[in-house]
Amino acid sequence: MWSTARRSRLGLACVLVCAVATTLLRCGNDQDEFMCEQAVAKLVKCCPGFRAKEVSCVYKCECGCGGMNVTTHPAIISVEAQCILDEPCDELQRTDVCKRAQESTPTITGDDRVPSDSGDAGTDTGLPSSRPQVCP
């Protein structure tokens, strides 16, 4: 059985490891969140009845003891957000981007979670290849 002091030191060590890992991993990617929010703002203008509050644009990274990292990606990732921003409203409606964006959910990746894309470096999003694409 571990003493209280030893458990406290172990807990402190976990907190420090997580703090360093979070800094090194750039957790809290404001650019991904910003791009998602911009895309949602356009979808509200372009898609009748689009419910912005139902689309999560939060990017969150969590670190657990033992180095297990879990990342929650926005429902609309940067590459999709740029696509939405570049398309005219009538095209977003015609190609069902409005519907797919409304139904999109955040993706969770990390240790013992969904494996990430293993495509070319230029197209690797870090997200599962089975994830439905929102745009185009």
Number of C-alpha atoms within 10 A of each C-alpha: 4 7 7 9 9 10 12 12 11 13 13 12 13 16 15 13 16 20 14 11 18 17 10 9 12 10 16 18 15 14 12 20 23 18 22 28 21 17 23 27 14 17 25 14 11 17 19 10 11 18 13 15 9 13 20 18 26 20 23 17 20 16 20 13 14 9 12 12 19 17 19 18 25 25 24 31 25 21 15 20 24 16 16 27 18 11 15 12 17 10 14 22 16 9 12 15 23 25 15 16 27 22 13 19 18 17 17 19 19 18 11 9 12 15 15 17 16 13 11 8 9 6 10 13 16 15 18 17 15 10 13 12 14 22 20 13
